[in-house]
């Protein structure tokens, strides 16, 4: 990916974070209030937000069509892995939306892990494997600030990761 594409992806991440922060304070009742924004088409806040979702999906389709017309499909296996990793993480994040905090640590009768344990395990495995990849095979090719932003993770079974992303003994 080029620098300009990476910059656009970073901008999309930042915009998503701001959007989620704003939307998370909405109440159910507020969704039924009238919206003055033209994209609501004289409808409610819910109508505006549904429009925004459909609008984004429409442009996703247009980007894929443009890629096709430009003969720039995602043929690269690396590009596919990156795209599917983002989709998988987005699905996991979406599964958490609307979950009350007290449910994070509720015991699951069929499993010895809580939802929080499952999320921490996911982060742990991700950091353990990807940090190892960055440290070994990708040494010197990952941006310098990558290691400067360690993400703490504690696996329910394996314990915490060390600052360099390896499993603690």
C-alpha positions in Angstrom: 0.0 0.0 0.0 1.2 3.5 -0.7 1.7 6.3 1.8 -1.4 8.2 0.6 -3.6 5.0 0.9 -2.2 4.5 4.4 -3.0 8.1 5.3 -6.5 7.7 4.1 -6.9 4.5 6.2 -5.6 6.3 9.2 -8.1 9.1 8.6 -10.9 6.6 8.3 -9.9 5.0 11.6 -9.8 8.4 13.3 -13.1 9.4 11.9 -14.6 6.0 13.0 -13.4 6.5 16.5 -15.0 10.0 16.7 -18.2 8.7 15.2 -18.4 5.8 17.7 -17.7 8.1 20.6 -20.5 10.5 19.5 -23.0 7.7 18.8 -22.4 5.9 22.0 -23.9 8.7 24.1 -27.2 8.5 22.1 -30.3 7.2 23.9 -32.9 5.0 22.2 -35.5 7.9 22.5 -33.2 10.3 20.8 -33.2 8.1 17.7 -36.9 9.1 17.2 -36.2 12.9 17.4 -36.4 14.8 14.1 -33.1 15.6 12.5 -32.4 18.9 10.8 -29.6 17.5 8.7 -30.5 17.2 5.0 -29.3 13.6 4.8 -32.1 12.7 7.2 -34.5 13.6 4.3 -37.0 15.3 6.7 -36.7 12.3 9.0 -35.4 11.3 12.4 -31.9 10.9 13.8 -32.3 7.2 13.2 -33.1 8.0 9.5 -29.9 10.1 9.3 -27.7 7.4 10.8 -29.3 4.7 8.6 -28.7 6.9 5.6 -25.0 7.3 6.7 -24.6 3.5 6.9 -26.2 2.9 3.5 -24.2 5.9 2.0 -20.9 4.3 3.2 -21.9 0.9 1.8 -22.7 2.5 -1.5 -19.3 4.0 -1.7 -17.7 0.7 -0.7 -19.3 -0.8 -3.7 -18.1 2.1 -5.9 -14.5 1.7 -4.7 -14.6 -2.0 -5.6 -16.1 -1.2 -9.0 -13.4 1.5 -9.5 -10.7 -1.1 -8.5 -12.2 -3.5 -11.1 -12.3 -0.9 -13.8 -8.7 0.2 -13.0 -7.7 -3.5 -13.0 -6.4 -3.0 -9.4 -8.2 -5.8 -7.7 -6.9 -7.2 -4.4 -5.0 -10.0 -5.9 -2.2 -9.8 -3.4 -2.5 -12.4 -0.6 -1.0 -9.9 1.8 -3.7 -7.4 0.9 -6.4 -10.0 1.4 -5.0 -11.0 4.8 -4.9 -7.4 5.9 -8.5 -6.8 4.7 -9.9 -9.9 6.3 -8.1 -9.2 9.6 -9.8 -5.8 9.7 -13.2 -7.4 8.9 -12.7 -10.0 11.6 -11.7 -7.4 14.2 -14.6 -5.2 13.2 -17.0 -8.1 13.7 -15.6 -8.7 17.1 -15.9 -5.0 18.0 -19.5 -5.0 16.6 -20.3 -8.0 18.8 -19.5 -5.9 21.9 -21.6 -2.9 20.9 -24.5 -2.5 23.4 -23.2 -5.0 25.9 -23.4 -3.7 29.4 -20.2 -3.6 31.5 -21.6 -6.1 34.0 -21.9 -8.7 31.3 -18.1 -8.6 30.6 -17.3 -10.6 33.7 -20.5 -12.8 33.9 -19.6 -16.5 34.2 -20.5 -18.6 31.2 -22.0 -21.9 32.3 -20.7 -23.7 29.2 -17.2 -22.2 29.3 -14.7 -21.3 31.9 -14.0 -17.9 30.3 -16.0 -14.7 30.5 -16.5 -12.3 27.6 -13.7 -10.2 29.0 -11.4 -13.3 29.1 -12.3 -14.0 25.4 -11.4 -10.4 24.3 -8.2 -10.4 26.4 -7.3 -13.8 24.9 -7.9 -12.4 21.4 -5.7 -9.4 22.0 -3.0 -11.5 23.7 -2.8 -14.0 20.8 -2.8 -11.1 18.3 -0.1 -9.2 20.0 2.0 -12.4 20.8 2.0 -13.6 17.2 2.1 -10.3 15.3 4.7 -8.7 17.6 6.8 -11.9 17.2 6.5 -11.6 13.4 7.4 -7.9 13.6 10.4 -8.7 15.8 11.7 -11.6 13.8 10.9 -11.9 10.1 9.8 -8.2 9.6 12.7 -6.8 11.7 13.6 -3.3 10.5 10.6 -3.0 8.2 7.9 -2.2 10.7 7.5 1.5 11.5 9.8 2.7 14.3 6.9 3.8 16.5 5.3 0.3 16.4 7.1 -1.0 19.5 6.8 2.4 21.2 3.0 1.8 21.6 2.8 -1.5 23.4 -0.6 -2.9 24.1 -1.1 -4.6 27.4 -2.7 -8.0 27.2 -3.4 -10.6 29.9 -4.5 -14.1 28.8 -6.7 -15.9 31.3 -4.5 -19.0 31.0 -1.0 -17.7 30.0 -0.9 -14.5 32.0 0.5 -11.1 30.8 2.6 -10.5 27.8 6.0 -8.9 28.4 6.6 -5.4 27.0 8.1 -6.9 23.8 5.0 -9.0 23.1 6.3 -12.4 24.3 4.6 -14.6 26.7 5.7 -14.2 30.3 7.2 -17.3 31.9 
